[in-house]
Structures are given as C-alpha cells and as structure tokens.
Amino acid sequence: MNGFVRAFLLSNLFTMLALPTHAEHVIVTGGPALRKWENLRVPQDQHDRWWANFVRASTLRMAEIRKAYGPDAPLVWMVYQPGYQTRGREDGKPYTQWIASLAAERRARLIWFNSSGGFIQTLNSRPRGSIETFDFFGHSNRHAFMFDYGNDIMAISTAWLHERELPRIKSSIFARNAYCKSWGCHTGESMSAVWKRSTGVSLEGAKGPTNYVVVGQGQLPAVSGSWAR
C-alpha cells in the first residue's frame, strides 16, 4: 500500500469517527396561558384561547421533518409539563395524557421538563453532534424563550431561557450544519445573534410577532414581519 492510499484511507477513517453516531431532531414546546388570567385582558391582548396552539404546531413540524429526512427520522419532543398540567386542571382535560398519546403515535421520544435548569440539563445530555434540527414553539420575546407565560401569574413568565443563559448550552451537541428555528415572537431581534455567538450555529427567528391562528388550518405559524438569523 503506497503512502497516498494509506493517507486517503486514514483521512476517511478519521472523518467517519468524527461523525455523530446518530442524528436527531429536537422540538421544544412551551406551555399555554390560563384562561382565568387571559379573560381579564382586552380581547386583542389575549393569548392561548386554544390550549394546543404550540402542541399542534409541534406535530405539524414533526410531519414536515419526517417528509424531509425520512419516515424514521428520530424525533425528541421536549415539553414544559407544568403548563399543561395547570391548563388541564383548569379545563378539566387530561392534556398531559393526550400529549403522551400524540408522541406515541408519531414515535417521538417525549421528554418532560419542569424548569429552565431542567431544560438546559436535558438538552446538554444529547449526544455529541447529534442535533440536526432544533425548533422552539412557545411564547417568547426578543431576549428569551418563555416556557411559561400567563400561567402562574397574569402576563408574566416564571420559567424561561434567557439569552444570557445560552453559554450554558453545549455547542458540541449540534451537528455542524444544524438548522435551528424559533417560532415565537421577536426572537430574531436579539436572541438569534446571541445564539449564533454562543453555539456556533444560526437560529432563525421572527422580527415581529408570530401568528398561530393558521395552525388550526394545518399550517406552521406565520410572522407579521420577517424571518431572520
């Protein structure tokens, strides 16, 4: 075996060893507001009349991923559990059971999380280089994902991922060309840039508010503005 062939084989071997053992697609779903709080607000400022805005958007994205990456593309579904427990008690519906059934039907691995710290710990546990796509569905502002909004306290978030916390996320969990997107409001106005600096991968986000009304029509959320990275 000449030196050129040996070098070529070694180069390919190192490339194969550097690849992740498997790719996966992470979808994060925040919780809904309670109606007892939202009903106190003027109609144009109310949120989450339908409990499943973020859940339905998440399952639509799952279908899109499976179409693009294959019917067996691994799905990891991270859901903020407290929001659906409290909204379920308010509505008298077993929402957490329904979410578990939706995950089972789609062969998605369901992971509940209960706090910001729990979210970061769970996300950081993903294998090195495994996250090929990342999507967030939930309330947000220009500086943070809000896992909870208007659930514990009217118009207030008590669980979030702020852009200042992004350095706590391991950049090594993302594939080199990972596609990340926030479907919440205003993320593209600040948090997307911080995400890129912290993780090394882009985060597409909205410049302006997003609209979940179209979700009930089988479409992913639209932006009243533009998408940006």
C-alpha positions as semicolon CSV with decimal commas, in nm:
position;residue;x (nm);y (nm);z (nm)
1;M;0,000;0,000;0,000
2;N;0,159;0,325;-0,109
3;G;0,170;0,636;0,107
4;F;-0,102;0,819;-0,086
5;V;-0,355;0,537;-0,046
6;R;-0,270;0,497;0,323
7;A;-0,319;0,870;0,383
8;F;-0,651;0,865;0,195
9;L;-0,785;0,572;0,398
10;L;-0,674;0,728;0,728
11;S;-0,838;1,058;0,634
12;N;-1,168;0,886;0,562
13;L;-1,144;0,682;0,881
14;F;-1,097;0,995;1,093
15;T;-1,388;1,161;0,913
16;M;-1,614;0,865;0,991
17;L;-1,507;0,862;1,356
18;A;-1,586;1,233;1,385
19;L;-1,943;1,187;1,264
20;P;-2,222;1,161;1,526
21;T;-2,347;0,810;1,595
22;H;-2,699;0,923;1,502
23;A;-2,879;1,239;1,406
24;E;-3,194;1,356;1,582
25;H;-3,449;1,634;1,559
26;V;-3,534;1,825;1,878
27;I;-3,867;2,004;1,916
28;V;-3,928;2,215;2,227
29;T;-4,284;2,308;2,325
30;G;-4,369;2,577;2,579
31;G;-4,685;2,590;2,785
32;P;-5,012;2,783;2,738
33;A;-5,156;3,064;2,948
34;L;-5,453;3,008;3,175
35;R;-5,788;3,143;3,065
36;K;-5,866;3,280;3,412
37;W;-5,591;3,535;3,356
38;E;-5,635;3,595;2,984
39;N;-6,009;3,660;3,019
40;L;-5,924;3,964;3,232
41;R;-5,740;4,125;2,941
42;V;-5,885;4,315;2,645
43;P;-5,957;4,075;2,356
44;Q;-5,673;4,191;2,132
45;D;-5,418;4,118;2,406
46;Q;-5,543;3,769;2,496
47;H;-5,340;3,455;2,426
48;D;-5,396;3,081;2,403
49;R;-5,771;3,054;2,375
50;W;-5,694;2,709;2,235
51;W;-5,477;2,506;2,470
52;A;-5,295;2,322;2,187
53;N;-5,154;2,605;1,975
54;F;-4,794;2,505;2,048
55;V;-4,868;2,132;2,056
56;R;-5,038;2,130;1,717
57;A;-4,760;2,339;1,565
58;S;-4,508;2,090;1,704
59;T;-4,683;1,791;1,546
60;L;-4,706;1,976;1,213
61;R;-4,330;2,028;1,227
62;M;-4,280;1,658;1,306
63;A;-4,465;1,568;0,987
64;E;-4,253;1,815;0,791
65;I;-3,930;1,669;0,935
66;R;-4,031;1,314;0,853
67;K;-4,113;1,420;0,497
68;A;-3,775;1,590;0,456
69;Y;-3,549;1,349;0,648
70;G;-3,731;1,018;0,610
71;P;-4,013;0,832;0,786
72;D;-3,780;0,703;1,059
73;A;-3,608;1,034;1,140
74;P;-3,560;1,032;1,522
75;L;-3,777;1,290;1,699
76;V;-3,705;1,419;2,050
77;W;-4,001;1,614;2,188
78;M;-3,926;1,828;2,495
79;V;-4,242;1,968;2,655
80;Y;-4,282;2,206;2,951
81;Q;-4,504;1,989;3,170
82;P;-4,633;2,231;3,439
83;G;-4,812;2,449;3,183
84;Y;-5,018;2,158;3,052
85;Q;-5,087;2,022;3,399
86;T;-5,235;2,350;3,521
87;R;-5,424;2,424;3,199
88;G;-5,556;2,068;3,208
89;R;-5,688;2,118;3,559
90;E;-5,848;2,447;3,453
91;D;-6,019;2,291;3,150
92;G;-6,090;1,955;3,313
93;K;-5,897;1,772;3,041
94;P;-5,607;1,521;3,058
95;Y;-5,375;1,725;2,838
96;T;-5,052;1,556;2,950
97;Q;-5,203;1,217;2,864
98;W;-5,310;1,348;2,524
99;I;-4,960;1,480;2,456
100;A;-4,811;1,144;2,552
101;S;-5,051;0,975;2,308
102;L;-4,953;1,216;2,030
103;A;-4,586;1,137;2,092
104;A;-4,651;0,762;2,085
105;E;-4,848;0,787;1,760
106;R;-4,555;0,968;1,596
107;R;-4,283;0,752;1,751
108;A;-4,134;1,062;1,911
109;R;-3,935;1,036;2,232
110;L;-4,124;1,254;2,480
111;I;-3,917;1,427;2,748
112;W;-4,099;1,641;3,005
113;F;-3,911;1,926;3,171
114;N;-4,022;2,142;3,464
115;S;-3,774;2,429;3,486
116;S;-3,519;2,631;3,294
117;G;-3,236;2,441;3,462
118;G;-3,401;2,112;3,376
119;F;-3,431;2,219;3,014
120;I;-3,060;2,305;2,985
121;Q;-2,955;1,983;3,160
122;T;-3,174;1,769;2,934
123;L;-3,063;1,946;2,616
124;N;-2,696;1,913;2,712
125;S;-2,745;1,537;2,757
126;R;-2,799;1,488;2,384
127;P;-2,511;1,302;2,214
128;R;-2,227;1,500;2,065
129;G;-2,309;1,640;1,722
130;S;-2,649;1,473;1,716
131;I;-2,894;1,765;1,686
132;E;-2,964;1,811;1,317
133;T;-3,268;2,036;1,363
134;F;-3,398;2,231;1,661
135;D;-3,739;2,403;1,680
136;F;-3,900;2,605;1,958
137;F;-4,276;2,661;1,975
138;G;-4,396;2,885;2,255
139;H;-4,414;3,237;2,386
140;S;-4,100;3,446;2,353
141;N;-3,967;3,798;2,335
142;R;-3,654;3,939;2,178
143;H;-3,435;3,818;2,467
144;A;-3,584;3,486;2,582
145;F;-3,786;3,172;2,519
146;M;-4,071;3,180;2,772
147;F;-4,165;2,825;2,867
148;D;-4,439;2,967;3,088
149;Y;-4,637;3,284;3,020
150;G;-4,957;3,390;3,190
151;N;-4,991;3,058;3,369
152;D;-4,865;3,118;3,722
153;I;-4,913;3,496;3,707
154;M;-5,110;3,710;3,462
155;A;-4,893;3,832;3,172
156;I;-4,573;3,719;3,348
157;S;-4,325;3,443;3,271
158;T;-4,188;3,235;3,559
159;A;-3,982;2,987;3,351
160;W;-3,764;3,094;3,061
161;L;-3,437;3,056;2,873
162;H;-3,276;3,399;2,855
163;E;-3,008;3,484;2,601
164;R;-2,768;3,541;2,894
165;E;-2,802;3,169;2,973
166;L;-2,712;3,048;2,623
167;P;-2,341;2,999;2,706
168;R;-2,457;2,720;2,940
169;I;-2,570;2,517;2,637
170;K;-2,300;2,289;2,497
171;S;-2,222;2,385;2,139
172;S;-2,092;2,031;2,082
173;I;-2,445;1,880;2,082
174;F;-2,529;2,043;1,748
175;A;-2,438;1,899;1,411
176;R;-2,208;2,118;1,205
177;N;-2,486;2,243;0,977
178;A;-2,774;2,219;1,227
179;Y;-3,091;2,407;1,135
180;C;-3,242;2,586;1,436
181;K;-3,558;2,795;1,442
182;S;-3,771;2,976;1,699
183;W;-4,138;3,005;1,609
184;G;-4,202;3,251;1,892
185;C;-4,237;3,628;1,870
186;H;-3,939;3,866;1,823
187;T;-3,656;3,611;1,866
188;G;-3,478;3,740;1,555
189;E;-3,444;4,087;1,707
190;S;-3,172;3,990;1,958
191;M;-3,164;3,629;2,077
192;S;-3,078;3,484;1,735
193;A;-2,748;3,673;1,725
194;V;-2,656;3,567;2,079
195;W;-2,746;3,205;1,996
196;K;-2,507;3,212;1,699
197;R;-2,223;3,354;1,908
198;S;-2,280;3,100;2,186
199;T;-2,344;2,779;1,992
200;G;-2,179;2,843;1,658
201;V;-2,499;2,761;1,466
202;S;-2,765;3,000;1,340
203;L;-3,111;3,040;1,496
204;E;-3,378;3,164;1,260
205;G;-3,620;3,389;1,445
206;A;-3,900;3,636;1,388
207;K;-3,855;4,008;1,354
208;G;-4,204;4,093;1,473
209;P;-4,482;3,884;1,628
210;T;-4,579;3,536;1,511
211;N;-4,937;3,425;1,449
212;Y;-5,061;3,080;1,549
213;V;-5,413;3,122;1,410
214;V;-5,310;2,938;1,093
215;V;-5,202;2,635;1,297
216;G;-5,565;2,525;1,321
217;Q;-5,569;2,524;0,941
218;G;-5,275;2,285;0,924
219;Q;-5,005;2,548;0,863
220;L;-4,698;2,637;1,066
221;P;-4,704;2,979;1,239
222;A;-4,667;3,288;1,022
223;V;-4,470;3,602;1,105
224;S;-4,604;3,956;1,089
225;G;-4,270;4,092;0,978
226;S;-3,983;3,876;0,855
227;W;-3,770;3,577;0,946
228;A;-3,403;3,646;1,015
229;R;-3,090;3,481;1,150
